Amino acid sequence: MGFTGAEETYPFSPQATVFKVRGKIFAIALLDADPPSISLKCEPELAQQLRVDWGAITPGYHLDKRHWNTVVVDGSVPEQLVRDIVEDSYDLVVSALPKRVQQELGWP
């Protein structure tokens, strides 16, 4: 929620927290799951590499497997890496928004 313009919604169920920026999804989190998981948008090449490098990162569950990864937050993926790929997901979504909206969000 620390990203400019981010909003938290529950369009699928009370258990699935969906984070959006200007109506576009950048993260879907199952925070009450054991262990929790989060699905994030990703550049296809990076998505594939992350899956190779980390067993807890798999193709996006019920999402476009080319562009989405699901990260099981079980402690096996460093917290900083999880934070970085959340930020990358946000940036990827914002980069596809109109320039005017990017400026309103203060995005570089």
Backbone as CSV, one residue per row, in Angstrom:
resi,resn,N_x,N_y,N_z,CA_x,CA_y,CA_z,C_x,C_y,C_z
1,MET,0.824,-1.204,0.000,0.000,0.000,0.000,0.863,1.261,0.000
2,GLY,2.149,1.104,0.067,3.038,2.251,0.087,3.293,2.868,-1.273
3,PHE,2.736,2.281,-2.317,2.939,2.814,-3.656,1.871,3.862,-3.974
4,THR,2.289,4.928,-4.622,1.369,6.003,-4.975,0.220,5.464,-5.821
5,GLY,-1.009,5.767,-5.402,-2.188,5.369,-6.156,-2.641,3.946,-5.920
6,ALA,-1.928,3.198,-5.075,-2.301,1.799,-4.822,-3.585,1.738,-4.013
7,GLU,-4.408,0.753,-4.353,-5.640,0.526,-3.605,-5.792,-0.967,-3.341
8,GLU,-6.426,-1.278,-2.245,-6.663,-2.659,-1.821,-8.131,-2.983,-2.056
9,THR,-8.388,-4.062,-2.807,-9.766,-4.442,-3.113,-9.948,-5.940,-2.874
10,TYR,-11.200,-6.373,-2.892,-11.541,-7.783,-2.675,-12.580,-8.241,-3.697
11,PRO,-12.269,-8.182,-4.997,-13.276,-8.512,-6.004,-13.573,-10.005,-6.130
12,PHE,-12.662,-10.867,-5.691,-12.834,-12.306,-5.873,-13.406,-12.984,-4.637
13,SER,-12.855,-12.640,-3.472,-13.319,-13.204,-2.201,-12.661,-12.429,-1.066
14,PRO,-13.178,-12.554,0.145,-12.554,-11.861,1.273,-11.129,-12.373,1.565
15,GLN,-10.802,-13.547,1.080,-9.478,-14.121,1.328,-8.426,-13.651,0.330
16,ALA,-8.849,-13.149,-0.817,-7.910,-12.731,-1.865,-7.839,-11.209,-1.915
17,THR,-6.743,-10.668,-1.417,-6.531,-9.224,-1.443,-5.919,-8.859,-2.791
18,VAL,-6.581,-7.974,-3.512,-6.118,-7.560,-4.834,-5.645,-6.116,-4.733
19,PHE,-4.396,-5.911,-5.138,-3.818,-4.576,-5.122,-3.807,-4.046,-6.547
20,LYS,-4.334,-2.828,-6.691,-4.465,-2.207,-8.005,-3.875,-0.808,-7.985
21,VAL,-3.518,-0.349,-9.165,-3.177,1.051,-9.368,-3.978,1.506,-10.579
22,ARG,-4.795,2.510,-10.365,-5.675,3.030,-11.403,-6.484,1.928,-12.077
23,GLY,-6.979,1.005,-11.267,-7.854,-0.051,-11.759,-7.150,-1.252,-12.354
24,LYS,-5.829,-1.229,-12.414,-5.043,-2.335,-12.988,-4.370,-3.129,-11.875
25,ILE,-4.519,-4.432,-11.918,-3.978,-5.316,-10.878,-2.466,-5.427,-11.007
26,PHE,-1.771,-5.256,-9.862,-0.337,-5.535,-9.849,0.027,-6.609,-8.831
27,ALA,-0.913,-6.996,-7.951,-0.641,-8.065,-6.994,-1.947,-8.671,-6.497
28,ILE,-1.909,-9.989,-6.299,-3.034,-10.712,-5.691,-2.437,-11.526,-4.554
29,ALA,-2.880,-11.243,-3.341,-2.279,-11.886,-2.171,-3.295,-12.728,-1.418
30,LEU,-2.873,-13.921,-1.058,-3.653,-14.793,-0.170,-2.941,-14.754,1.173
31,LEU,-3.251,-13.717,1.949,-2.519,-13.446,3.182,-2.884,-14.385,4.316
32,ASP,-4.079,-14.943,4.290,-4.512,-15.850,5.355,-4.153,-17.306,5.082
33,ALA,-3.589,-17.568,3.908,-3.187,-18.943,3.572,-1.990,-19.339,4.440
34,ASP,-1.752,-20.624,4.540,-0.615,-21.109,5.322,0.241,-22.024,4.457
35,PRO,1.324,-21.537,3.901,1.882,-20.186,4.007,1.197,-19.220,3.044
36,PRO,1.341,-17.921,3.312,0.750,-16.923,2.420,1.414,-16.972,1.046
37,SER,0.708,-16.458,0.040,1.293,-16.359,-1.293,0.854,-15.053,-1.931
38,ILE,1.634,-14.650,-2.927,1.321,-13.420,-3.650,1.657,-13.635,-5.121
39,SER,0.718,-13.251,-5.987,0.934,-13.344,-7.427,1.276,-11.956,-7.944
40,LEU,2.324,-11.910,-8.790,2.850,-10.632,-9.245,3.130,-10.654,-10.740
41,LYS,2.886,-9.525,-11.369,3.187,-9.381,-12.790,4.700,-9.270,-12.945
42,CYS,5.219,-9.808,-14.058,6.663,-9.868,-14.230,7.013,-9.890,-15.715
43,GLU,8.156,-9.327,-16.068,8.667,-9.461,-17.431,8.859,-10.948,-17.715
44,PRO,8.470,-11.442,-18.878,8.537,-12.880,-19.149,9.896,-13.537,-18.903
45,GLU,10.976,-12.885,-19.326,12.297,-13.487,-19.148,12.664,-13.572,-17.665
46,LEU,12.383,-12.510,-16.930,12.671,-12.504,-15.494,11.782,-13.509,-14.778
47,ALA,10.523,-13.591,-15.184,9.597,-14.545,-14.566,10.156,-15.957,-14.658
48,GLN,10.628,-16.305,-15.837,11.182,-17.641,-16.056,12.428,-17.867,-15.205
49,GLN,13.311,-16.877,-15.151,14.553,-17.021,-14.385,14.270,-17.171,-12.891
50,LEU,13.312,-16.407,-12.384,12.962,-16.510,-10.964,12.441,-17.912,-10.637
51,ARG,11.690,-18.489,-11.558,11.172,-19.850,-11.346,12.299,-20.872,-11.306
52,VAL,13.323,-20.647,-12.109,14.477,-21.552,-12.116,15.262,-21.418,-10.813
53,ASP,15.419,-20.182,-10.351,16.261,-19.903,-9.190,15.605,-20.222,-7.845
54,TRP,14.296,-20.158,-7.774,13.596,-20.285,-6.494,12.422,-21.265,-6.603
55,GLY,12.452,-22.308,-5.812,11.383,-23.304,-5.818,10.036,-22.760,-5.372
56,ALA,10.056,-21.699,-4.563,8.811,-21.117,-4.060,8.181,-20.131,-5.037
57,ILE,8.815,-19.944,-6.200,8.260,-19.067,-7.233,7.849,-19.942,-8.406
58,THR,6.562,-19.903,-8.711,5.988,-20.757,-9.742,5.159,-19.913,-10.717
59,PRO,4.778,-20.479,-11.864,3.905,-19.732,-12.780,2.635,-19.264,-12.065
60,GLY,2.152,-18.093,-12.425,0.986,-17.501,-11.776,-0.212,-18.428,-11.737
61,TYR,-0.758,-18.609,-10.553,-1.914,-19.473,-10.345,-3.150,-18.807,-10.945
62,HIS,-3.778,-19.467,-11.905,-4.972,-18.965,-12.606,-4.725,-17.625,-13.302
63,LEU,-3.478,-17.406,-13.761,-3.118,-16.165,-14.435,-2.315,-16.504,-15.681
64,ASP,-2.051,-15.506,-16.497,-1.224,-15.697,-17.691,0.172,-16.109,-17.226
65,LYS,0.520,-17.351,-17.445,1.768,-17.925,-16.930,3.007,-17.248,-17.507
66,ARG,2.871,-16.612,-18.636,4.017,-15.928,-19.243,4.361,-14.652,-18.478
67,HIS,3.352,-13.971,-17.946,3.551,-12.658,-17.336,3.359,-12.617,-15.825
68,TRP,2.954,-13.704,-15.210,2.670,-13.692,-13.774,3.372,-14.846,-13.059
69,ASN,3.895,-14.535,-11.886,4.471,-15.539,-10.993,3.712,-15.525,-9.681
70,THR,3.652,-16.673,-9.038,3.128,-16.763,-7.681,4.289,-17.099,-6.762
71,VAL,4.434,-16.305,-5.705,5.505,-16.490,-4.733,4.883,-17.005,-3.442
72,VAL,5.316,-18.187,-3.004,4.897,-18.705,-1.708,5.825,-18.061,-0.679
73,VAL,5.249,-17.333,0.238,6.029,-16.596,1.227,6.238,-17.503,2.443
74,ASP,7.213,-18.406,2.289,7.503,-19.394,3.332,8.881,-19.188,3.957
75,GLY,9.520,-18.075,3.615,10.842,-17.774,4.147,11.979,-18.251,3.264
76,SER,11.692,-19.026,2.238,12.758,-19.537,1.382,13.231,-18.505,0.349
77,VAL,12.395,-17.532,0.044,12.776,-16.436,-0.856,13.089,-15.234,0.040
78,PRO,14.270,-14.634,-0.109,14.619,-13.497,0.750,13.562,-12.394,0.704
79,GLU,13.276,-11.817,1.855,12.255,-10.779,1.960,12.536,-9.615,1.013
80,GLN,13.802,-9.233,0.890,14.134,-8.115,0.005,13.814,-8.446,-1.450
81,LEU,14.026,-9.692,-1.859,13.680,-10.093,-3.229,12.177,-10.012,-3.440
82,VAL,11.405,-10.461,-2.457,9.945,-10.379,-2.566,9.539,-8.913,-2.710
83,ARG,10.102,-8.051,-1.879,9.789,-6.613,-1.970,10.154,-6.056,-3.350
84,ASP,11.308,-6.474,-3.862,11.759,-5.984,-5.169,10.814,-6.411,-6.285
85,ILE,10.343,-7.652,-6.244,9.467,-8.086,-7.334,8.055,-7.522,-7.189
86,VAL,7.652,-7.166,-5.970,6.386,-6.442,-5.798,6.523,-5.063,-6.445
87,GLU,7.636,-4.393,-6.168,7.870,-3.070,-6.755,7.972,-3.156,-8.276
88,ASP,8.651,-4.195,-8.776,8.741,-4.386,-10.229,7.356,-4.574,-10.846
89,SER,6.490,-5.309,-10.166,5.142,-5.541,-10.665,4.375,-4.221,-10.762
90,TYR,4.452,-3.423,-9.703,3.808,-2.107,-9.698,4.340,-1.262,-10.858
91,ASP,5.668,-1.206,-10.993,6.280,-0.393,-12.048,5.872,-0.877,-13.433
92,LEU,5.797,-2.175,-13.613,5.406,-2.734,-14.908,3.991,-2.312,-15.278
93,VAL,3.095,-2.340,-14.313,1.707,-1.934,-14.559,1.626,-0.428,-14.822
94,VAL,2.317,0.362,-14.006,2.281,1.823,-14.195,2.894,2.208,-15.541
95,SER,3.922,1.496,-15.963,4.575,1.829,-17.237,3.634,1.662,-18.424
96,ALA,2.586,0.871,-18.265,1.620,0.648,-19.345,0.461,1.646,-19.294
97,LEU,0.405,2.462,-18.254,-0.653,3.469,-18.142,-0.304,4.672,-19.016
98,PRO,-1.301,5.474,-19.370,-1.030,6.674,-20.168,-0.035,7.604,-19.461
99,LYS,0.764,8.311,-20.244,1.792,9.221,-19.701,1.185,10.219,-18.714
100,ARG,0.001,10.709,-19.004,-0.662,11.667,-18.112,-0.869,11.061,-16.740
101,VAL,-1.307,9.802,-16.695,-1.546,9.108,-15.431,-0.220,8.855,-14.720
102,GLN,0.794,8.477,-15.469,2.115,8.276,-14.875,2.592,9.556,-14.190
103,GLN,2.390,10.683,-14.847,2.785,11.967,-14.274,1.984,12.263,-13.007
104,GLU,0.676,11.992,-13.029,-0.159,12.217,-11.849,0.322,11.379,-10.671
105,LEU,0.832,10.186,-10.971,1.323,9.301,-9.919,2.741,9.658,-9.485
106,GLY,3.373,10.596,-10.205,4.741,10.975,-9.886,5.747,9.900,-10.227
107,TRP,5.368,9.092,-11.211,6.222,7.975,-11.614,7.258,8.466,-12.602
108,PRO,8.519,8.072,-12.426,9.580,8.608,-13.297,9.466,8.153,-14.742
